[in-house]
Amino acid sequence: MRRKGFYMLKSLTVSNFKIFESPVTIDFSATGNYAFNKDAVKDGISKTSVMYGKNASGKSSIALALFDIVANLTDNYISPKDYVIYLNASSGKPAEFKYVFTFDGKDVVYEYKKTNIFSIISEKLTINGKTAVLYDGNIKHPVFEVNLPGTERLNKNPRALQISALKWVKSNSILEKSDENILFEKLFAFVNKMLLFWSLQDRSFVGYSPVSNLNITEQIVRQGQFSKLQGFFKEAGIKDEITHLKHNGSEHLALKIGKQLLDFTSASSQGMKSLLLFFSWLGCCKNETEMPSFVCIDEFDAYYHYELSYFIIEFLKKLNCQALLTTHNTAIFTNDLLRPDCYFICTKEKITNVHNATEKEIREGHNLEKLYRGGTFGK
């Protein structure tokens, strides 16, 4: 029996979007029965996952596809520059998305088609196998159906829709208390807390916050999390002492080297800056209500030594948060950290986890990095 409060993304299928022409699926529920690293999987769904792939294999495209839903259902920031090139150049067809969520053991399926990040052609929401919302913007025969208690008087004129049909229902209805409506609200709550960010210099992100230019230091200091930041850096193996000071009315980080205080931005390494960014999103959450529901960090360890990559993954495993990390670093492709059903291989044609990428039985003692490099999981 599933525990109460079990909210996770089971899978996404996407096609005609960026690098993906034919449908590809990332399935977090395609897990095996491994007796080690059980904290990486929650009720049969991969909780902490790492995805590998060659350059231009689609890792960033799948990350952006996972978070396309944020533009439909929330007012959170979406980093428009990352969605300028939207449709697959070869297909010429609308992009199609199918998300499958599980909330307290019940499936919620959201499917839609779009021509760009904001232009929705059709939508369908299925709750426990029943159609809850159906929208089709076909010019000749548009359709807008809603089967949720409390929406009887809702304006269902499909030509009036300027936003997502689901968002229209939520914004213009007083939903009655029912099993379907509870799951409908949980979908919005989950998507509102989804977060994608890059461990790169531009600090771009998608989701979680409507504010696009967050001041990291101000956020940490004002929330009373600075001592926690210091402890986090020490735990990560950073020996330099970090402090903060106010300059021109704003809080700034500094490194204490001997008796000197050096500006953190100028004096720190890219790895330390990336670690600070990670902490600002995930390390300084004061309680479970602030924790992202699903976090994706693209090229998460671009500036990390492999030991720091280990630390980040172990840290994520302890959080009540589903996570997907992309990387090129095969040094962390090991059963010491995760397990075969938590490592995904990404290509333009398919995405599969290691557990399902080979007929070979994978045991705890196997060297996954060596098997990967040797082509065991596909070329």
Summary of the structure (lengths in Angstrom):
residues: 379
radius of gyration: 21.9
end to end distance: 38.8
largest distance: 74.2
contacts: 1195
relative contact order: 0.16
helix: 29%
strand: 28%
